[in-house]
Amino acid sequence: MANIAFSALCNGHDSTGVPDLISYQQTLATAGAAWDGVSTFVVPPTAPENGLYYFSIEFVNDAYNNGGTSNDVWVQLERTIGGTAEVLIAAWAAQGAKRTTGAASTILLLKRGSQIRTRAHSANGERRNIAQVTFSGFLIA
């Protein structure tokens, strides 16, 4: 079985409106050439036709800085196959506090060529100021 894994860090994501693709400034670890180094995990052509993968997302919403909202904020895990995207899970930071956290993880059965990304989303499209996001994944079997 091939070693396929990555972990990436985004320090500061500021956006408003519709769900926005998160770019990661730092790759903490990568193996198997599946991580593009910026925003997308692609099940590589060299992987088995089907693979069982684990993904996790964790983030800190920051309403103290840059006019960020203290309402609900999500980081969504999105799968794209053949140009069609779908949201699979979302880490959610609840409204009310100036600094909140969200986390989610899942196991997915993916086919070769599937793409996995994260997008920031907020209630009513309000300004999001996300202090930090980590996004990680690896092939289980």
Residue, then its C-alpha position, 0 to 999 in steps of 0.5 A: m500500500a502506498n504512503i499517502a498523507f498530508s497535513a496543512l496549516c492556514n494562518g489567517h483566512d479573511s473572507t465574506g459572502v459565499p463559501d470561499l476556498i481556503s488556501y494553506q500557507q504551510t505544508l506540515a507533512t506530505a507523502g505520496a504527492a497527493w497534496d498540491g501544496v495550496s488547497t487541494f488533496v487529489v486521490p492520485p492516479t497511482a492509488p488503488e481504484n478505491g481507497l479508504y481515507y481519513f480527513s480532519i479539519e480544525f479551526v479557530n474563528d476570531a471575531y476580535n480582529n478584522g471585523g470578523t463575525s461572532n455569528d456561526v462560522w463553518v469550515q466545510l469539507e468538499r469532494t469534487i468528482g468530474g467537476t461536480a462538488e458536494v459538501l460532505i461534512a462541516a466543522w462548526a464554530a457556534q455564535g456568541a463568543k469572540r473566539t470559538t473553535g470547530a472540528a470535524s473528521t470523517i472516513l471516506l471511500l474515494k475513487r482515483g481522481s477525487q478532489i478534497r478541499t475546504r471552504a469557509h462559510s458563515a451565517n448570512g455571508e458575514r465577514r469571516n476572520i479565521a485565525q487558524v485552520t489545520f487540514s489533514g488526511f491520509l490513506i487508511a486502506 
